[in-house]
Amino acid sequence: MSSSFNAPGSQVLHDLKAVVGDEGWKPAADGARYFEDPRGRFKGRASLIVLPDSTEQVAQVVRICNDAKVGIVPFSGGTGVVAGQMSVDSDAAIVLSLERMNKVREVLIDDGAIVVEAGCILENIHHSASAHDLMFPLSMASKGSCCIGGNLATNAGGIQVVRHGNARDLCLGIEAVLPDGSIYSALSPLRKDNTGYDLRHLLIGSEGTLGIITAATLVLKPVDPETVTVLCAIASPGAGLELYKHIRKQLGESISALELMSDFGLRLVTTHFPALSIPFTEDHDWYLLLEASGPTGIRDRLEEVLEACLEGELLFDAVVAQSQTQQKSLWDLRENTPEANRAGGAFCNSDTSVPISKVGAFIAQTTRMIHDIHPGLRMNTYGHIGDGNIHHNVLPPEGISKSEFVATHPEIVKAVRMAINEATRMFDGSISAEHGIGRLKTEDLELYASPEKQALLRRIKSALDPNNIMNPGAMMTDGPAH
Ligand SMILES: Cc1cc2nc3c(=O)[nH]c(=O)nc-3n(C[C@H](O)[C@H](O)[C@H](O)COP(=O)(O)OP(=O)(O)OC[C@H]3O[C@@H](n4cnc5c(N)ncnc54)[C@H](O)[C@@H]3O)c2cc1C
């Protein structure tokens, strides 16, 4: 196994700078923004930052690096939370940022598609789609900073997967520079294409280890005439899923978002964002943020269904947003949760998925296991419950800071992480539902992926990137099989 790659010598640095021109590179000393981890756990390093402005420039940079065996770390918005976009142990690799490749190349109205460059910020794609009365359904709290190249490289999920699928399900075509510097271009908005292996899906979710995505053709969907956002007070995560099942029976596939939040989580958010408040007079243990959209009348129909549920055990109370401002306030409670976790000192942020039928039992099991480790630990359990995707954020006991706790109880920090992983295995789940492996979870992948899967991952890496120049150290610590 080989994980060694070279630092670029002065000739290689000269050649790289010549390809991208004066505007297209920065010395590592000016690269602080490329080295920041959104959760503050890692610091990136590099020998040079290159910012190509065309696919051809990306290809030339990759060819130079492949010839010289110099590692490349692809970088889009830098919002990845598993340190995939930063080299942490070595400054030999270069960072290749797609930020200057941020054009919408084409809106294909009749094909219901849009062709965008990899550095397009997700929210800007939303704006481009809505200018044509269409929508691009991929969305998440980081939408103002993350870019479509990173979204595809991580097969991002987010808040509308329950109805519209992951990034993978919204991508029709892809253009990428492969590790040998060749350009793979398949941007046609075809809905059906069974001509051999689907290389688009191989590149999606590959976290920059198989090539650099430079552009993509994405699905656009019609905007639903009516959208309604509701915060529901519920007894338990299981009751939330029963409520979801019940609404689906009545209203079909109109629910476009289904987010679980807890009383502890909402209090954490309102403590750190005092302009926000919990819109109920009584206290409840669990909440479900639910959004439905569809033809005119969906609001009335949903309100009728919820009204009927208030008489049973499924729903204790509900607040239906009456204006865009109220809708935003409800979403702010959810979207500020990652920042509130960080501000509150969360030392563990899990990203697990289990089969939907097992979510209730999984949450009960992990909660038991974590409190057995230390009864004072506080848990913010929330997430995309409609996809079985639960984020457990674990905070130190009240009054103890994260740094103090991590320094004095490293064994507890490790035990909590392992307990969540073990519970995930018990419930046939995945230790990374939507964030990927990056550099944070390489050991977990080795522990939890089957030997057959690991061998295949290495053989694919080896076939496409024999010199291990693409994001070395991400996903597999030891690089390709030889
Ligand atoms: C507040 C917050 C909320 C979030 N919510 C969600 C959520 O709900 N769902 C979710 O899935 N994620 C979420 N994330 C994580 C993150 O936003 C996603 O993983 C996102 O897809 C990363 O995109 P990016 O452009 O920032 O990529 P980066 O962070 O720049 O890179 C991520 C990975 O992709 C690789 N990469 C980047 N660009 C390319 C490219 N062009 N070609 C090949 N490889 C590339 C990088 O090397 C790295 O491995 C959240 C993050 C934050 C900070």
The ligand as a Gaussian input file, in Angstrom:
#p B3LYP/6-31G(d) Opt

LIG

0 1
 C      -24.145000      24.293000       9.313000
 C      -23.951000      23.071000       8.448000
 C      -25.053000      22.288000       8.111000
 C      -24.890000      21.174000       7.291000
 N      -25.996000      20.430000       6.969000
 C      -25.857000      19.360000       6.160000
 C      -26.990000      18.576000       5.790000
 O      -28.108000      18.813000       6.227000
 N      -26.783000      17.553000       4.951000
 C      -25.545000      17.237000       4.455000
 O      -25.421000      16.293000       3.663000
 N      -24.463000      17.953000       4.811000
 C      -24.585000      18.996000       5.633000
 N      -23.475000      19.723000       5.989000
 C      -22.134000      19.328000       5.507000
 C      -21.683000      20.037000       4.213000
 O      -22.347000      21.262000       4.018000
 C      -21.887000      19.117000       3.008000
 O      -21.065000      17.976000       3.146000
 C      -21.601000      19.778000       1.660000
 O      -22.062000      18.928000       0.636000
 C      -20.127000      20.090000       1.434000
 O      -20.023000      20.954000       0.306000
 P      -18.797000      21.963000       0.155000
 O      -18.957000      22.668000      -1.128000
 O      -18.673000      22.807000       1.348000
 O      -17.613000      20.917000       0.049000
 P      -16.167000      20.951000       0.716000
 O      -16.294000      21.034000       2.194000
 O      -15.310000      21.938000       0.064000
 O      -15.662000      19.484000       0.334000
 C      -16.298000      18.331000       0.823000
 C      -15.636000      17.090000       0.216000
 O      -15.842000      17.055000      -1.187000
 C      -14.591000      17.115000      -1.887000
 N      -14.813000      18.017000      -3.017000
 C      -15.177000      19.320000      -2.951000
 N      -15.362000      19.801000      -4.188000
 C      -15.098000      18.807000      -5.045000
 C      -15.122000      18.695000      -6.455000
 N      -15.461000      19.729000      -7.227000
 N      -14.790000      17.502000      -7.012000
 C      -14.448000      16.439000      -6.238000
 N      -14.407000      16.498000      -4.896000
 C      -14.741000      17.664000      -4.306000
 C      -13.594000      17.638000      -0.878000
 O      -12.271000      17.224000      -1.181000
 C      -14.132000      17.035000       0.395000
 O      -13.733000      15.692000       0.490000
 C      -23.601000      20.830000       6.830000
 C      -22.490000      21.609000       7.171000
 C      -22.656000      22.721000       7.978000
 C      -21.443000      23.542000       8.323000

